[in-house]
């Protein structure tokens, strides 16, 4: 299967991003999980369509970049376009962990006492 983005020539990358060198959003780091909210539509840029097909299930930014064969910085710009259009949602894996409350201090103390008694 031919993958979009395999030509890493600088002019190709410049064309993919419309001349932009930075993503419009800081929402994406290497492990941010991306999920497609919509299917690709006719006339969409081939890389955008490939991302939407790839992200039918959650995929990390670094996985998307590897699959497309593009630098992560370029993929972040493409993802920013899709996020701005409402075609994807992005969530950092740590979001769920930080949303939970801190463990009960009494419980932690009991565990510590139990470990010392070993």
C-alpha positions as CSV (number, residue, x, y, z in Angstrom):
1,X,0.0,0.0,0.0
2,X,1.3,3.4,-0.9
3,X,1.5,5.8,2.1
4,X,1.1,9.5,1.8
5,X,4.0,11.6,2.9
6,X,6.8,9.2,2.0
7,X,8.6,12.0,0.0
8,X,10.5,13.9,2.8
9,X,11.8,16.6,0.5
10,X,11.6,20.0,2.2
11,X,9.4,21.4,-0.5
12,X,7.0,18.5,-0.1
13,X,6.8,19.2,3.7
14,X,6.4,22.9,3.1
15,X,3.4,22.1,0.8
16,X,1.8,19.7,3.3
17,X,1.7,22.4,6.0
18,X,0.9,25.4,3.8
19,X,4.2,26.9,4.8
20,X,3.6,26.8,8.5
21,X,6.5,25.7,10.8
22,X,4.5,25.4,14.0
23,X,1.2,23.9,15.1
24,X,-1.5,26.3,16.0
25,X,-2.0,24.4,19.3
26,X,0.2,23.0,22.0
27,X,-2.3,20.2,22.5
28,X,-0.1,17.5,21.0
29,X,3.0,15.9,22.5
30,X,4.4,12.5,21.5
31,X,2.0,10.4,23.6
32,X,-1.2,12.4,23.1
33,X,-4.0,10.0,22.0
34,X,-5.9,11.0,18.9
35,X,-9.3,9.7,17.9
36,X,-11.2,10.5,14.7
37,X,-14.6,12.0,15.2
38,X,-15.6,11.8,11.5
39,X,-14.7,9.8,8.5
40,X,-12.6,11.3,5.7
41,X,-14.5,13.3,3.0
42,X,-13.8,13.6,-0.7
43,X,-11.4,16.4,-1.6
44,X,-9.7,16.3,1.8
45,X,-5.9,16.4,1.8
46,X,-4.6,12.8,1.5
47,X,-2.6,13.1,4.8
48,X,-5.6,14.3,6.7
49,X,-7.7,11.5,5.3
50,X,-5.0,8.9,6.2
51,X,-4.9,10.3,9.8
52,X,-8.7,10.0,10.1
53,X,-8.6,6.4,8.8
54,X,-5.7,5.5,11.2
55,X,-7.4,7.1,14.2
56,X,-10.6,5.2,14.1
57,X,-9.1,3.7,17.3
58,X,-6.9,5.8,19.6
59,X,-3.4,6.3,18.3
60,X,-0.5,8.3,19.7
61,X,1.0,11.2,17.8
62,X,4.3,9.3,17.5
63,X,2.5,6.3,16.0
64,X,0.8,8.5,13.4
65,X,4.1,10.1,12.4
66,X,5.8,6.7,12.1
67,X,2.9,5.2,10.0
68,X,2.8,8.3,7.7
69,X,6.6,8.4,7.5
70,X,6.6,12.1,8.4
71,X,8.4,14.2,11.0
72,X,6.5,14.6,14.3
73,X,6.5,18.4,13.8
74,X,4.7,18.1,10.5
75,X,2.2,15.6,12.0
76,X,1.5,18.0,14.8
77,X,0.6,20.8,12.3
78,X,-1.7,18.4,10.4
79,X,-3.4,17.3,13.6
80,X,-3.9,20.9,14.6
81,X,-5.8,21.5,11.4
82,X,-8.0,18.5,12.1
83,X,-8.6,19.5,15.7
84,X,-9.5,23.0,14.7
85,X,-12.0,21.6,12.2
86,X,-13.5,19.3,14.9
87,X,-12.6,16.2,13.0
88,X,-10.5,14.6,15.8
89,X,-10.3,14.7,19.6
90,X,-7.1,14.6,21.5
91,X,-6.4,13.5,25.0
92,X,-3.2,13.1,26.9
93,X,-3.1,9.7,28.7
94,X,-2.2,11.3,32.0
95,X,-5.5,13.3,32.0
96,X,-7.5,10.4,33.4
97,X,-4.9,9.7,36.1
98,X,-4.7,13.3,37.3
99,X,-8.5,13.6,37.3
100,X,-8.7,11.0,40.0
101,X,-8.3,12.1,43.6
102,X,-5.2,11.6,45.6
103,X,-5.2,8.3,47.5
104,X,-6.4,8.5,51.1
105,X,-3.6,9.3,53.4
106,X,-4.8,6.9,56.1
107,X,-4.6,4.1,53.6
108,X,-1.1,5.1,52.5
109,X,0.0,5.2,56.2
110,X,-1.5,1.7,56.8
111,X,0.4,0.4,53.8
112,X,3.6,1.9,55.0
113,X,3.2,0.4,58.5
114,X,2.4,-3.0,56.9
115,X,5.6,-2.8,54.8
116,X,7.7,-1.9,57.8
117,X,6.3,-4.9,59.7
118,X,7.5,-7.3,57.0
